[in-house]
Amino acid sequence: MDLITANDRPGAYPASYYAATATPLPGFPAAAGAMSCDVCVIGGGFTGLSAALHLAERGFDVVLLEAQRVGFGASGRNGGQVGTGQRQDQDTLERWVGKGAARALWDLSLESVALTRDLAARHAPDAGWADGILHAAHKERYVRDMHAYADKMARDYDYPLIQPLGREAMRAILNSPIYYGGDLDRGGGHLHPLRYALGLARACAAAGVRIHERSRVTALTKADPARVMTDQATITARFVVLAMNGYSGRLEPQIAARVMPINNFIAATRPMSDDERATVLTANHAVADSRFVINYFRFSDDNRLLFGGGESYGYRFPADIAAKVRRPMEEVFPQLKGIEITHSWGGTLGIAANRMPYFARLAGNVLTASGFSGHGVAMGTLAGKLMAEAINGQAGRFDVMASVPSPTFPGGASLRWPLMVAAMLWFSLRDRL
């Protein structure tokens, strides 16, 4: 199935709250004919835009190819949460790579948040950065572990910004009956993701990046120089950056074996009054709960609740996304039963088997970063910068990320989907027990 067109109209953003509230960019022309450049970036989301911008600022001639519109994919559809840390916690990373490498990965995660905040302030002030992410425990036994982890981060990683919260303290901020406590990470934040992506695209164009939309890559020849082909163009490039995340398809087998697309869904309510909003959240923080099939939510700047949740085990979006999201939303907030939903949309993200992003040098001059597993706003942004550094001859920080083992899905690209469906069903059941 062609995920680029399976659920969306060619050349059109989804009917999301984000698309309705972002200032659109004029379309960029499709690539045509024979072209040459220093670096060809494939993918116009956070990773590709960040790579292109950082490369152009270093003096490279950059061509960026996007199959649809810049910010079309997960970058323009996600929950807008900008979290600290990697997708796996530091305890897990210490077991996998040792304490020294785990510390380096933590430091890179903090840089990813700082970089995202800085780029948004410079290039997308309308993205509306706000501080704070609440992590809410949906099972009582999780609270102790979350509080112990906050203590560990303060003690071992010099990070005192995670505040443990008991049930009453959590309830004072997050008015839901289903959570038992958790923590507040004041180092994270949230923003309007599509405004941020479009701001990066504007910055890229201003820096001289040649952006081409409606330019789907059909073939890649890894050579020196490399060749990238679309339906209408052939691009010769000294380097290639693959930044397609969940939309990689089978263009590159090494990525297909390690990164799998899955869908997720978000709904936006009607605007609430300040009094109504206070019955849901009393602070302008984003929230992510402890379920494997995660619920995540925050308020927009016009007082709409943006709620992400709902399981899907097919590549096609459900016919009634609003109904799918309403069920977990009303479970979390019974006081919102029957509230009007004005926008609902789906998106495709890339997950890795170990939930850590897949960084790799596929050839001497071909680099990739993908599989951010729902943690890609900040890490995708940093990934672009790290690939730009590597192409510029400073590969040390890219290599830190690439050093994390990245296993293939059992059965490779052919069997990853049925096995993942089975796993998701099991984890979904576990969430309910």
VENFEN-V69507 format. One record per run of one state. SS is the DSSP state (2 for helix, 1 for strand, 0 for the rest). FROM is the first residue (numbers start at 1). TO is the last residue. If there is no record, write none. Layout:
BEGIN
SS,FROM,TO ; SS,FROM,TO
END
This chain:
BEGIN
0,1,2 ; 2,3,6 ; 0,7,16 ; 2,17,21 ; 0,22,32 ; 1,33,42 ; 0,43,45 ; 2,46,57 ; 0,58,61 ; 1,62,65 ; 0,66,73 ; 2,74,76 ; 0,77,80 ; 1,81,82 ; 0,83,89 ; 2,90,97 ; 0,98,98 ; 2,99,123 ; 0,124,124 ; 2,125,127 ; 0,128,129 ; 1,130,136 ; 0,137,139 ; 2,140,156 ; 0,157,161 ; 1,162,165 ; 0,166,166 ; 2,167,173 ; 1,174,174 ; 0,175,181 ; 1,182,190 ; 0,191,192 ; 2,193,206 ; 0,207,209 ; 1,210,212 ; 0,213,216 ; 1,217,221 ; 0,222,225 ; 1,226,230 ; 0,231,232 ; 1,233,242 ; 0,243,244 ; 2,245,247 ; 0,248,252 ; 2,253,256 ; 0,257,258 ; 1,259,269 ; 0,270,273 ; 2,274,278 ; 0,279,280 ; 1,281,281 ; 0,282,285 ; 1,286,289 ; 0,290,295 ; 1,296,299 ; 0,300,304 ; 1,305,308 ; 0,309,320 ; 2,321,332 ; 0,333,333 ; 2,334,336 ; 0,337,340 ; 1,341,352 ; 0,353,357 ; 1,358,363 ; 0,364,365 ; 1,366,370 ; 0,371,375 ; 2,376,391 ; 0,392,395 ; 2,396,402 ; 0,403,411 ; 2,412,432 ; 0,433,433
END
